[in-house]
Protein backbone atom coordinates (compact mmCIF):
# COMPACT_ATOMS: atom_id res chain seq x y z
CA UNK A 1 0.00 0.00 0.00
CA UNK A 2 2.35 2.69 -1.24
CA UNK A 3 -0.47 5.22 -1.25
CA UNK A 4 -0.90 5.06 2.55
CA UNK A 5 0.84 7.40 4.98
CA UNK A 6 1.07 5.23 8.08
CA UNK A 7 -0.05 6.58 11.42
CA UNK A 8 2.91 6.66 13.82
CA UNK A 9 3.56 6.17 17.52
CA UNK A 10 4.75 9.79 17.73
CA UNK A 11 1.47 11.10 16.29
CA UNK A 12 -0.54 8.95 18.67
CA UNK A 13 1.46 10.27 21.61
CA UNK A 14 1.01 13.85 20.41
CA UNK A 15 -2.77 13.55 20.26
CA UNK A 16 -3.24 11.65 23.55
CA UNK A 17 -3.70 13.67 26.76
CA UNK A 18 -2.49 11.36 29.51
CA UNK A 19 -3.96 11.49 33.00
CA UNK A 20 -3.12 9.51 36.11
CA UNK A 21 -5.67 6.78 36.84
CA UNK A 22 -7.09 6.80 33.29
CA UNK A 23 -6.37 4.67 30.24
CA UNK A 24 -6.99 6.40 26.91
CA UNK A 25 -7.52 4.91 23.46
CA UNK A 26 -4.26 6.50 22.39
CA UNK A 27 -2.46 4.16 24.79
CA UNK A 28 -4.09 0.99 23.51
CA UNK A 29 -5.03 1.38 19.83
CA UNK A 30 -2.85 -0.59 17.46
CA UNK A 31 -0.64 0.90 14.76
CA UNK A 32 1.59 -0.77 12.18
CA UNK A 33 5.31 -0.40 12.95
CA UNK A 34 7.46 1.32 10.35
CA UNK A 35 9.45 -1.84 9.70
CA UNK A 36 6.45 -4.17 9.29
CA UNK A 37 4.85 -5.14 5.99
CA UNK A 38 1.31 -3.79 6.02
CA UNK A 39 -0.65 -6.71 4.53
CA UNK A 40 0.82 -9.54 6.67
CA UNK A 41 0.52 -7.33 9.76
CA UNK A 42 -3.14 -6.61 9.01
CA UNK A 43 -3.95 -10.28 8.58
CA UNK A 44 -2.22 -11.25 11.81
CA UNK A 45 -3.67 -8.41 13.90
CA UNK A 46 -6.40 -9.19 16.42
CA UNK A 47 -7.98 -5.79 15.77
CA UNK A 48 -11.23 -6.14 13.84
CA UNK A 49 -11.55 -2.54 12.65
CA UNK A 50 -9.11 -0.58 10.51
CA UNK A 51 -9.31 3.21 10.58
CA UNK A 52 -8.47 4.99 7.30
CA UNK A 53 -8.43 8.73 6.65
CA UNK A 54 -9.01 10.55 3.36
CA UNK A 55 -8.04 14.17 4.08
CA UNK A 56 -9.31 15.73 0.85
CA UNK A 57 -12.11 17.96 -0.39
CA UNK A 58 -11.36 17.87 -4.13
CA UNK A 59 -14.57 16.03 -4.99
CA UNK A 60 -16.52 18.63 -3.05
CA UNK A 61 -14.78 21.48 -4.90
CA UNK A 62 -15.51 19.78 -8.25
CA UNK A 63 -19.16 19.82 -7.22
CA UNK A 64 -19.06 23.58 -6.43
CA UNK A 65 -19.08 22.84 -2.70
CA UNK A 66 -17.37 24.42 0.28
CA UNK A 67 -13.90 23.02 1.07
CA UNK A 68 -12.91 21.97 4.58
CA UNK A 69 -13.57 18.22 4.73
CA UNK A 70 -9.82 17.63 4.48
CA UNK A 71 -9.43 18.79 8.09
CA UNK A 72 -11.84 16.29 9.60
CA UNK A 73 -9.42 13.35 9.74
CA UNK A 74 -7.09 15.05 12.20
CA UNK A 75 -10.02 16.31 14.28
CA UNK A 76 -11.29 12.73 14.54
CA UNK A 77 -7.92 11.35 15.61
CA UNK A 78 -7.62 13.92 18.40
CA UNK A 79 -11.01 12.94 19.74
CA UNK A 80 -10.61 9.18 19.30
CA UNK A 81 -7.20 9.07 20.99
CA UNK A 82 -8.74 10.54 24.15
CA UNK A 83 -11.66 8.18 24.58
CA UNK A 84 -11.58 6.14 27.76
CA UNK A 85 -10.58 2.51 27.34
CA UNK A 86 -13.11 0.66 29.53
CA UNK A 87 -15.59 -2.21 29.55
CA UNK A 88 -17.78 -0.37 27.01
CA UNK A 89 -15.01 0.66 24.63
CA UNK A 90 -12.10 -1.64 23.88
CA UNK A 91 -9.33 0.33 22.16
CA UNK A 92 -7.54 -2.84 21.07
CA UNK A 93 -10.31 -3.55 18.57
CA UNK A 94 -9.03 -0.66 16.41
CA UNK A 95 -5.96 -0.53 14.22
CA UNK A 96 -5.20 2.98 12.97
CA UNK A 97 -3.74 2.36 9.53
CA UNK A 98 -3.21 5.99 8.52
CA UNK A 99 -4.41 8.20 5.70
CA UNK A 100 -4.40 7.99 1.93
CA UNK A 101 -1.67 10.19 0.50
CA UNK A 102 -3.52 13.01 -1.24
CA UNK A 103 -1.03 15.81 -0.55
CA UNK A 104 0.09 16.26 -4.15
CA UNK A 105 -3.49 16.18 -5.41
CA UNK A 106 -4.63 18.71 -2.81
CA UNK A 107 -1.78 20.99 -3.82
CA UNK A 108 -2.73 20.65 -7.49
CA UNK A 109 -6.38 21.47 -6.67
CA UNK A 110 -5.65 24.47 -4.46
CA UNK A 111 -5.93 27.16 -7.12
CA UNK A 112 -8.33 25.45 -9.52
CA UNK A 113 -11.66 27.21 -10.08
CA UNK A 114 -14.58 24.80 -10.68
CA UNK A 115 -16.51 27.58 -12.42
CA UNK A 116 -13.94 27.40 -15.20
CA UNK A 117 -14.86 24.45 -17.42
CA UNK A 118 -11.31 23.27 -18.08
CA UNK A 119 -10.20 23.71 -14.47
CA UNK A 120 -13.22 21.74 -13.30
CA UNK A 121 -12.12 18.91 -15.58
CA UNK A 122 -8.75 18.96 -13.86
CA UNK A 123 -10.45 18.64 -10.46
CA UNK A 124 -12.48 15.69 -11.75
CA UNK A 125 -9.32 14.05 -13.04
CA UNK A 126 -7.77 14.34 -9.59
CA UNK A 127 -10.86 12.70 -8.09
CA UNK A 128 -10.42 9.74 -10.45
CA UNK A 129 -6.88 9.27 -9.19
CA UNK A 130 -8.10 9.29 -5.59
CA UNK A 131 -10.75 6.71 -6.55
CA UNK A 132 -8.01 4.26 -7.51
CA UNK A 133 -6.14 4.74 -4.24
CA UNK A 134 -9.28 4.37 -2.11
CA UNK A 135 -10.47 1.24 -3.88
CA UNK A 136 -7.05 -0.40 -3.53
CA UNK A 137 -6.79 0.28 0.22
CA UNK A 138 -10.38 -0.77 1.00
CA UNK A 139 -9.97 -3.95 -1.06
CA UNK A 140 -6.81 -4.96 0.80
CA UNK A 141 -8.32 -4.27 4.23
CA UNK A 142 -11.45 -6.32 3.46
CA UNK A 143 -9.34 -9.15 2.04
CA UNK A 144 -7.41 -9.15 5.33
CA UNK A 145 -10.70 -9.95 7.08
CA UNK A 146 -11.19 -6.52 8.68
CA UNK A 147 -13.89 -3.86 8.71
CA UNK A 148 -12.70 -0.59 7.16
CA UNK A 149 -13.87 2.59 8.88
CA UNK A 150 -13.21 5.43 6.45
CA UNK A 151 -13.21 9.03 7.67
CA UNK A 152 -13.04 12.33 5.91
CA UNK A 153 -13.27 13.69 2.41
CA UNK A 154 -16.32 14.06 0.26
CA UNK A 155 -18.89 11.47 -0.71
CA UNK A 156 -17.02 11.06 -3.97
CA UNK A 157 -15.08 8.44 -2.00
CA UNK A 158 -18.16 6.20 -1.88
CA UNK A 159 -17.12 5.07 -5.35
CA UNK A 160 -13.72 3.82 -4.18
CA UNK A 161 -15.24 2.21 -1.08
CA UNK A 162 -17.85 0.31 -3.10
CA UNK A 163 -15.37 -0.70 -5.79
CA UNK A 164 -12.84 -1.86 -3.19
CA UNK A 165 -15.46 -3.96 -1.39
CA UNK A 166 -16.72 -5.42 -4.68
CA UNK A 167 -13.19 -6.36 -5.79
CA UNK A 168 -12.50 -8.01 -2.43
CA UNK A 169 -15.74 -10.00 -2.61
CA UNK A 170 -15.46 -10.77 -6.32
CA UNK A 171 -18.98 -9.53 -7.08
CA UNK A 172 -21.21 -6.44 -7.06
CA UNK A 173 -22.17 -5.27 -3.58
CA UNK A 174 -24.90 -3.14 -2.00
CA UNK A 175 -24.87 0.20 -0.20
CA UNK A 176 -27.11 2.20 2.10
CA UNK A 177 -26.62 5.95 2.28
CA UNK A 178 -27.89 8.12 5.16
CA UNK A 179 -28.07 11.34 3.21
CA UNK A 180 -30.15 14.35 2.25
CA UNK A 181 -29.22 13.83 -1.43
CA UNK A 182 -28.83 10.77 -3.65
CA UNK A 183 -25.34 11.42 -5.03
CA UNK A 184 -26.72 9.59 -8.04
CA UNK A 185 -26.33 12.50 -10.46
CA UNK A 186 -25.27 12.39 -14.09
CA UNK A 187 -21.88 10.98 -15.02
CA UNK A 188 -20.31 14.22 -16.23
CA UNK A 189 -16.93 13.53 -14.62
CA UNK A 190 -16.18 12.48 -11.07
CA UNK A 191 -17.22 14.63 -8.13
CA UNK A 192 -18.96 14.29 -4.76
CA UNK A 193 -22.49 13.96 -6.14
CA UNK A 194 -22.11 11.02 -8.50
CA UNK A 195 -20.07 8.35 -6.72
CA UNK A 196 -23.03 5.97 -6.56
CA UNK A 197 -24.14 6.49 -10.17
CA UNK A 198 -20.60 5.72 -11.37
CA UNK A 199 -20.36 2.65 -9.11
CA UNK A 200 -23.77 1.51 -10.40
CA UNK A 201 -22.84 2.03 -14.06
CA UNK A 202 -19.44 0.35 -13.65
CA UNK A 203 -21.02 -2.78 -12.21
CA UNK A 204 -19.69 -2.53 -8.65
CA UNK A 205 -22.96 -1.45 -7.01
CA UNK A 206 -25.95 -3.79 -7.16
CA UNK A 207 -28.66 -2.50 -4.80
CA UNK A 208 -28.63 1.04 -3.45
CA UNK A 209 -30.89 2.59 -0.80
CA UNK A 210 -30.95 6.31 0.08
CA UNK A 211 -32.29 6.96 3.58
CA UNK A 212 -33.79 10.37 4.40
CA UNK A 213 -33.65 12.18 1.07
CA UNK A 214 -34.65 15.85 1.28
CA UNK A 215 -37.47 16.53 -1.18
CA UNK A 216 -36.55 20.20 -1.68
CA UNK A 217 -33.07 19.45 -2.97
CA UNK A 218 -33.57 16.47 -5.29
CA UNK A 219 -33.87 17.26 -8.98
CA UNK A 220 -36.60 15.93 -11.24
CA UNK A 221 -33.92 14.38 -13.46
CA UNK A 222 -32.44 12.35 -10.58
CA UNK A 223 -35.89 11.13 -9.51
CA UNK A 224 -36.69 10.09 -13.07
CA UNK A 225 -33.37 8.25 -13.34
CA UNK A 226 -34.05 6.37 -10.09
CA UNK A 227 -37.52 5.46 -11.37
CA UNK A 228 -35.88 3.64 -14.28
CA UNK A 229 -34.03 1.41 -11.81
CA UNK A 230 -36.61 0.85 -9.05
CA UNK A 231 -35.68 -2.82 -8.74
CA UNK A 232 -32.18 -1.83 -7.68
CA UNK A 233 -32.38 1.77 -6.40
CA UNK A 234 -34.84 2.78 -3.69
CA UNK A 235 -35.25 5.63 -1.21
CA UNK A 236 -37.40 7.27 1.40
CA UNK A 237 -37.53 10.96 2.27
CA UNK A 238 -36.92 12.91 5.44
CA UNK A 239 -40.28 14.62 5.02
CA UNK A 240 -42.14 11.29 4.79
CA UNK A 241 -40.60 10.16 8.08
CA UNK A 242 -40.05 13.25 10.22
CA UNK A 243 -42.52 15.86 8.94
CA UNK A 244 -45.63 14.20 7.49
CA UNK A 245 -45.23 11.02 9.62
CA UNK A 246 -46.29 8.87 6.67
CA UNK A 247 -43.50 6.45 7.49
CA UNK A 248 -41.78 5.42 10.72
CA UNK A 249 -38.00 5.57 11.22
CA UNK A 250 -37.60 2.05 12.62
CA UNK A 251 -39.95 0.48 10.08
CA UNK A 252 -38.07 2.17 7.26
CA UNK A 253 -34.78 0.78 8.54
CA UNK A 254 -36.32 -2.71 8.47
CA UNK A 255 -37.54 -2.18 4.90
CA UNK A 256 -34.12 -0.94 3.82
CA UNK A 257 -32.52 -3.95 5.51
CA UNK A 258 -34.64 -6.25 3.37
CA UNK A 259 -33.42 -4.46 0.27
CA UNK A 260 -29.65 -4.44 0.90
CA UNK A 261 -28.71 -6.84 3.69
CA UNK A 262 -28.81 -10.13 1.74
CA UNK A 263 -25.44 -9.20 0.23
CA UNK A 264 -22.23 -7.53 1.45
CA UNK A 265 -22.96 -3.84 1.85
CA UNK A 266 -21.36 -0.57 2.88
CA UNK A 267 -22.81 1.98 5.29
CA UNK A 268 -22.38 5.52 3.98
CA UNK A 269 -23.19 8.50 6.20
CA UNK A 270 -23.14 12.11 5.00
CA UNK A 271 -22.90 14.54 7.92
CA UNK A 272 -24.73 17.13 5.80
CA UNK A 273 -27.93 15.20 6.53
CA UNK A 274 -27.78 16.06 10.24
CA UNK A 275 -29.45 19.17 11.64
CA UNK A 276 -27.08 21.97 12.69
CA UNK A 277 -23.95 19.87 12.24
CA UNK A 278 -20.94 21.62 10.71
CA UNK A 279 -20.73 20.03 7.30
CA UNK A 280 -20.20 20.72 3.61
CA UNK A 281 -23.86 21.61 3.12
CA UNK A 282 -25.14 22.41 6.60
CA UNK A 283 -28.90 22.13 7.09
CA UNK A 284 -31.23 23.79 9.63
CA UNK A 285 -33.62 20.84 9.35
CA UNK A 286 -32.72 17.17 9.25
CA UNK A 287 -32.32 14.05 11.32
CA UNK A 288 -30.75 14.34 14.75
CA UNK A 289 -27.37 12.96 15.74
CA UNK A 290 -29.20 10.38 17.87
CA UNK A 291 -31.05 9.09 14.79
CA UNK A 292 -27.77 8.81 12.90
CA UNK A 293 -26.25 6.83 15.78
CA UNK A 294 -29.26 4.52 15.88
CA UNK A 295 -28.93 4.05 12.12
CA UNK A 296 -25.24 3.10 12.34
CA UNK A 297 -25.90 0.66 15.17
CA UNK A 298 -28.88 -0.95 13.42
CA UNK A 299 -27.11 -1.58 10.13
CA UNK A 300 -23.69 -2.21 11.65
CA UNK A 301 -24.93 -5.22 13.60
CA UNK A 302 -26.09 -6.96 10.42
CA UNK A 303 -23.83 -9.79 9.33
CA UNK A 304 -23.19 -8.44 5.82
CA UNK A 305 -22.30 -4.88 6.91
CA UNK A 306 -18.75 -4.59 5.59
CA UNK A 307 -17.60 -0.98 6.15
CA UNK A 308 -18.55 2.42 7.54
CA UNK A 309 -17.80 5.66 5.69
CA UNK A 310 -18.40 9.05 7.38
CA UNK A 311 -17.99 12.01 5.06
CA UNK A 312 -18.76 15.62 4.11
CA UNK A 313 -17.94 17.00 7.57
CA UNK A 314 -16.29 20.32 8.27
CA UNK A 315 -14.86 21.97 11.38
CA UNK A 316 -15.25 25.16 13.35
CA UNK A 317 -11.73 26.18 14.45
CA UNK A 318 -13.16 28.03 17.46
CA UNK A 319 -15.35 25.21 18.74
CA UNK A 320 -14.65 21.96 16.95
CA UNK A 321 -17.08 19.16 17.82
CA UNK A 322 -17.02 17.35 14.46
CA UNK A 323 -14.30 14.91 15.47
CA UNK A 324 -16.19 14.08 18.65
CA UNK A 325 -19.37 13.41 16.67
CA UNK A 326 -17.52 11.12 14.26
CA UNK A 327 -15.95 9.30 17.20
CA UNK A 328 -19.40 8.52 18.59
CA UNK A 329 -20.42 7.08 15.22
CA UNK A 330 -17.22 5.02 15.02
CA UNK A 331 -17.75 3.51 18.48
CA UNK A 332 -21.43 2.85 17.70
CA UNK A 333 -20.35 0.82 14.66
CA UNK A 334 -17.75 -1.08 16.67
CA UNK A 335 -20.16 -1.87 19.49
CA UNK A 336 -22.74 -3.10 16.97
CA UNK A 337 -20.33 -5.90 16.02
CA UNK A 338 -19.93 -7.28 19.55
C-alpha positions as CSV (number, residue, x, y, z in Angstrom):
1,X,0.0,0.0,0.0
2,X,2.4,2.7,-1.2
3,X,-0.5,5.2,-1.3
4,X,-0.9,5.1,2.6
5,X,0.8,7.4,5.0
6,X,1.1,5.2,8.1
7,X,0.0,6.6,11.4
8,X,2.9,6.7,13.8
9,X,3.6,6.2,17.5
10,X,4.7,9.8,17.7
11,X,1.5,11.1,16.3
12,X,-0.5,8.9,18.7
13,X,1.5,10.3,21.6
14,X,1.0,13.9,20.4
15,X,-2.8,13.5,20.3
16,X,-3.2,11.6,23.5
17,X,-3.7,13.7,26.8
18,X,-2.5,11.4,29.5
19,X,-4.0,11.5,33.0
20,X,-3.1,9.5,36.1
21,X,-5.7,6.8,36.8
22,X,-7.1,6.8,33.3
23,X,-6.4,4.7,30.2
24,X,-7.0,6.4,26.9
25,X,-7.5,4.9,23.5
26,X,-4.3,6.5,22.4
27,X,-2.5,4.2,24.8
28,X,-4.1,1.0,23.5
29,X,-5.0,1.4,19.8
30,X,-2.8,-0.6,17.5
31,X,-0.6,0.9,14.8
32,X,1.6,-0.8,12.2
33,X,5.3,-0.4,13.0
34,X,7.5,1.3,10.3
35,X,9.5,-1.8,9.7
36,X,6.5,-4.2,9.3
37,X,4.9,-5.1,6.0
38,X,1.3,-3.8,6.0
39,X,-0.7,-6.7,4.5
40,X,0.8,-9.5,6.7
41,X,0.5,-7.3,9.8
42,X,-3.1,-6.6,9.0
43,X,-3.9,-10.3,8.6
44,X,-2.2,-11.2,11.8
45,X,-3.7,-8.4,13.9
46,X,-6.4,-9.2,16.4
47,X,-8.0,-5.8,15.8
48,X,-11.2,-6.1,13.8
49,X,-11.6,-2.5,12.6
50,X,-9.1,-0.6,10.5
51,X,-9.3,3.2,10.6
52,X,-8.5,5.0,7.3
53,X,-8.4,8.7,6.7
54,X,-9.0,10.5,3.4
55,X,-8.0,14.2,4.1
56,X,-9.3,15.7,0.9
57,X,-12.1,18.0,-0.4
58,X,-11.4,17.9,-4.1
59,X,-14.6,16.0,-5.0
60,X,-16.5,18.6,-3.0
61,X,-14.8,21.5,-4.9
62,X,-15.5,19.8,-8.2
63,X,-19.2,19.8,-7.2
64,X,-19.1,23.6,-6.4
65,X,-19.1,22.8,-2.7
66,X,-17.4,24.4,0.3
67,X,-13.9,23.0,1.1
68,X,-12.9,22.0,4.6
69,X,-13.6,18.2,4.7
70,X,-9.8,17.6,4.5
71,X,-9.4,18.8,8.1
72,X,-11.8,16.3,9.6
73,X,-9.4,13.4,9.7
74,X,-7.1,15.1,12.2
75,X,-10.0,16.3,14.3
76,X,-11.3,12.7,14.5
77,X,-7.9,11.4,15.6
78,X,-7.6,13.9,18.4
79,X,-11.0,12.9,19.7
80,X,-10.6,9.2,19.3
81,X,-7.2,9.1,21.0
82,X,-8.7,10.5,24.2
83,X,-11.7,8.2,24.6
84,X,-11.6,6.1,27.8
85,X,-10.6,2.5,27.3
86,X,-13.1,0.7,29.5
87,X,-15.6,-2.2,29.5
88,X,-17.8,-0.4,27.0
89,X,-15.0,0.7,24.6
90,X,-12.1,-1.6,23.9
91,X,-9.3,0.3,22.2
92,X,-7.5,-2.8,21.1
93,X,-10.3,-3.5,18.6
94,X,-9.0,-0.7,16.4
95,X,-6.0,-0.5,14.2
96,X,-5.2,3.0,13.0
97,X,-3.7,2.4,9.5
98,X,-3.2,6.0,8.5
99,X,-4.4,8.2,5.7
100,X,-4.4,8.0,1.9
101,X,-1.7,10.2,0.5
102,X,-3.5,13.0,-1.2
103,X,-1.0,15.8,-0.5
104,X,0.1,16.3,-4.1
105,X,-3.5,16.2,-5.4
106,X,-4.6,18.7,-2.8
107,X,-1.8,21.0,-3.8
108,X,-2.7,20.6,-7.5
109,X,-6.4,21.5,-6.7
110,X,-5.7,24.5,-4.5
111,X,-5.9,27.2,-7.1
112,X,-8.3,25.4,-9.5
113,X,-11.7,27.2,-10.1
114,X,-14.6,24.8,-10.7
115,X,-16.5,27.6,-12.4
116,X,-13.9,27.4,-15.2
117,X,-14.9,24.4,-17.4
118,X,-11.3,23.3,-18.1
119,X,-10.2,23.7,-14.5
120,X,-13.2,21.7,-13.3
121,X,-12.1,18.9,-15.6
122,X,-8.7,19.0,-13.9
123,X,-10.5,18.6,-10.5
124,X,-12.5,15.7,-11.7
125,X,-9.3,14.0,-13.0
126,X,-7.8,14.3,-9.6
127,X,-10.9,12.7,-8.1
128,X,-10.4,9.7,-10.4
129,X,-6.9,9.3,-9.2
130,X,-8.1,9.3,-5.6
131,X,-10.8,6.7,-6.6
132,X,-8.0,4.3,-7.5
133,X,-6.1,4.7,-4.2
134,X,-9.3,4.4,-2.1
135,X,-10.5,1.2,-3.9
136,X,-7.0,-0.4,-3.5
137,X,-6.8,0.3,0.2
138,X,-10.4,-0.8,1.0
139,X,-10.0,-4.0,-1.1
140,X,-6.8,-5.0,0.8
141,X,-8.3,-4.3,4.2
142,X,-11.4,-6.3,3.5
143,X,-9.3,-9.2,2.0
144,X,-7.4,-9.2,5.3
145,X,-10.7,-10.0,7.1
146,X,-11.2,-6.5,8.7
147,X,-13.9,-3.9,8.7
148,X,-12.7,-0.6,7.2
149,X,-13.9,2.6,8.9
150,X,-13.2,5.4,6.5
151,X,-13.2,9.0,7.7
152,X,-13.0,12.3,5.9
153,X,-13.3,13.7,2.4
154,X,-16.3,14.1,0.3
155,X,-18.9,11.5,-0.7
156,X,-17.0,11.1,-4.0
157,X,-15.1,8.4,-2.0
158,X,-18.2,6.2,-1.9
159,X,-17.1,5.1,-5.4
160,X,-13.7,3.8,-4.2
161,X,-15.2,2.2,-1.1
162,X,-17.8,0.3,-3.1
163,X,-15.4,-0.7,-5.8
164,X,-12.8,-1.9,-3.2
165,X,-15.5,-4.0,-1.4
166,X,-16.7,-5.4,-4.7
167,X,-13.2,-6.4,-5.8
168,X,-12.5,-8.0,-2.4
169,X,-15.7,-10.0,-2.6
170,X,-15.5,-10.8,-6.3
171,X,-19.0,-9.5,-7.1
172,X,-21.2,-6.4,-7.1
173,X,-22.2,-5.3,-3.6
174,X,-24.9,-3.1,-2.0
175,X,-24.9,0.2,-0.2
176,X,-27.1,2.2,2.1
177,X,-26.6,6.0,2.3
178,X,-27.9,8.1,5.2
179,X,-28.1,11.3,3.2
180,X,-30.1,14.4,2.2
181,X,-29.2,13.8,-1.4
182,X,-28.8,10.8,-3.7
183,X,-25.3,11.4,-5.0
184,X,-26.7,9.6,-8.0
185,X,-26.3,12.5,-10.5
186,X,-25.3,12.4,-14.1
187,X,-21.9,11.0,-15.0
188,X,-20.3,14.2,-16.2
189,X,-16.9,13.5,-14.6
190,X,-16.2,12.5,-11.1
191,X,-17.2,14.6,-8.1
192,X,-19.0,14.3,-4.8
193,X,-22.5,14.0,-6.1
194,X,-22.1,11.0,-8.5
195,X,-20.1,8.4,-6.7
196,X,-23.0,6.0,-6.6
197,X,-24.1,6.5,-10.2
198,X,-20.6,5.7,-11.4
199,X,-20.4,2.7,-9.1
200,X,-23.8,1.5,-10.4
201,X,-22.8,2.0,-14.1
202,X,-19.4,0.4,-13.7
203,X,-21.0,-2.8,-12.2
204,X,-19.7,-2.5,-8.7
205,X,-23.0,-1.4,-7.0
206,X,-25.9,-3.8,-7.2
207,X,-28.7,-2.5,-4.8
208,X,-28.6,1.0,-3.5
209,X,-30.9,2.6,-0.8
210,X,-31.0,6.3,0.1
211,X,-32.3,7.0,3.6
212,X,-33.8,10.4,4.4
213,X,-33.6,12.2,1.1
214,X,-34.6,15.9,1.3
215,X,-37.5,16.5,-1.2
216,X,-36.6,20.2,-1.7
217,X,-33.1,19.4,-3.0
218,X,-33.6,16.5,-5.3
219,X,-33.9,17.3,-9.0
220,X,-36.6,15.9,-11.2
221,X,-33.9,14.4,-13.5
222,X,-32.4,12.4,-10.6
223,X,-35.9,11.1,-9.5
224,X,-36.7,10.1,-13.1
225,X,-33.4,8.3,-13.3
226,X,-34.0,6.4,-10.1
227,X,-37.5,5.5,-11.4
228,X,-35.9,3.6,-14.3
229,X,-34.0,1.4,-11.8
230,X,-36.6,0.8,-9.1
231,X,-35.7,-2.8,-8.7
232,X,-32.2,-1.8,-7.7
233,X,-32.4,1.8,-6.4
234,X,-34.8,2.8,-3.7
235,X,-35.2,5.6,-1.2
236,X,-37.4,7.3,1.4
237,X,-37.5,11.0,2.3
238,X,-36.9,12.9,5.4
239,X,-40.3,14.6,5.0
240,X,-42.1,11.3,4.8
241,X,-40.6,10.2,8.1
242,X,-40.0,13.3,10.2
243,X,-42.5,15.9,8.9
244,X,-45.6,14.2,7.5
245,X,-45.2,11.0,9.6
246,X,-46.3,8.9,6.7
247,X,-43.5,6.5,7.5
248,X,-41.8,5.4,10.7
249,X,-38.0,5.6,11.2
250,X,-37.6,2.1,12.6
251,X,-40.0,0.5,10.1
252,X,-38.1,2.2,7.3
253,X,-34.8,0.8,8.5
254,X,-36.3,-2.7,8.5
255,X,-37.5,-2.2,4.9
256,X,-34.1,-0.9,3.8
257,X,-32.5,-4.0,5.5
258,X,-34.6,-6.3,3.4
259,X,-33.4,-4.5,0.3
260,X,-29.7,-4.4,0.9
261,X,-28.7,-6.8,3.7
262,X,-28.8,-10.1,1.7
263,X,-25.4,-9.2,0.2
264,X,-22.2,-7.5,1.4
265,X,-23.0,-3.8,1.8
266,X,-21.4,-0.6,2.9
267,X,-22.8,2.0,5.3
268,X,-22.4,5.5,4.0
269,X,-23.2,8.5,6.2
270,X,-23.1,12.1,5.0
271,X,-22.9,14.5,7.9
272,X,-24.7,17.1,5.8
273,X,-27.9,15.2,6.5
274,X,-27.8,16.1,10.2
275,X,-29.4,19.2,11.6
276,X,-27.1,22.0,12.7
277,X,-23.9,19.9,12.2
278,X,-20.9,21.6,10.7
279,X,-20.7,20.0,7.3
280,X,-20.2,20.7,3.6
281,X,-23.9,21.6,3.1
282,X,-25.1,22.4,6.6
283,X,-28.9,22.1,7.1
284,X,-31.2,23.8,9.6
285,X,-33.6,20.8,9.4
286,X,-32.7,17.2,9.2
287,X,-32.3,14.0,11.3
288,X,-30.8,14.3,14.8
289,X,-27.4,13.0,15.7
290,X,-29.2,10.4,17.9
291,X,-31.1,9.1,14.8
292,X,-27.8,8.8,12.9
293,X,-26.3,6.8,15.8
294,X,-29.3,4.5,15.9
295,X,-28.9,4.1,12.1
296,X,-25.2,3.1,12.3
297,X,-25.9,0.7,15.2
298,X,-28.9,-0.9,13.4
299,X,-27.1,-1.6,10.1
300,X,-23.7,-2.2,11.6
301,X,-24.9,-5.2,13.6
302,X,-26.1,-7.0,10.4
303,X,-23.8,-9.8,9.3
304,X,-23.2,-8.4,5.8
305,X,-22.3,-4.9,6.9
306,X,-18.7,-4.6,5.6
307,X,-17.6,-1.0,6.1
308,X,-18.5,2.4,7.5
309,X,-17.8,5.7,5.7
310,X,-18.4,9.0,7.4
311,X,-18.0,12.0,5.1
312,X,-18.8,15.6,4.1
313,X,-17.9,17.0,7.6
314,X,-16.3,20.3,8.3
315,X,-14.9,22.0,11.4
316,X,-15.3,25.2,13.3
317,X,-11.7,26.2,14.4
318,X,-13.2,28.0,17.5
319,X,-15.4,25.2,18.7
320,X,-14.6,22.0,16.9
321,X,-17.1,19.2,17.8
322,X,-17.0,17.3,14.5
323,X,-14.3,14.9,15.5
324,X,-16.2,14.1,18.6
325,X,-19.4,13.4,16.7
326,X,-17.5,11.1,14.3
327,X,-15.9,9.3,17.2
328,X,-19.4,8.5,18.6
329,X,-20.4,7.1,15.2
330,X,-17.2,5.0,15.0
331,X,-17.7,3.5,18.5
332,X,-21.4,2.8,17.7
333,X,-20.4,0.8,14.7
334,X,-17.7,-1.1,16.7
335,X,-20.2,-1.9,19.5
336,X,-22.7,-3.1,17.0
337,X,-20.3,-5.9,16.0
338,X,-19.9,-7.3,19.6
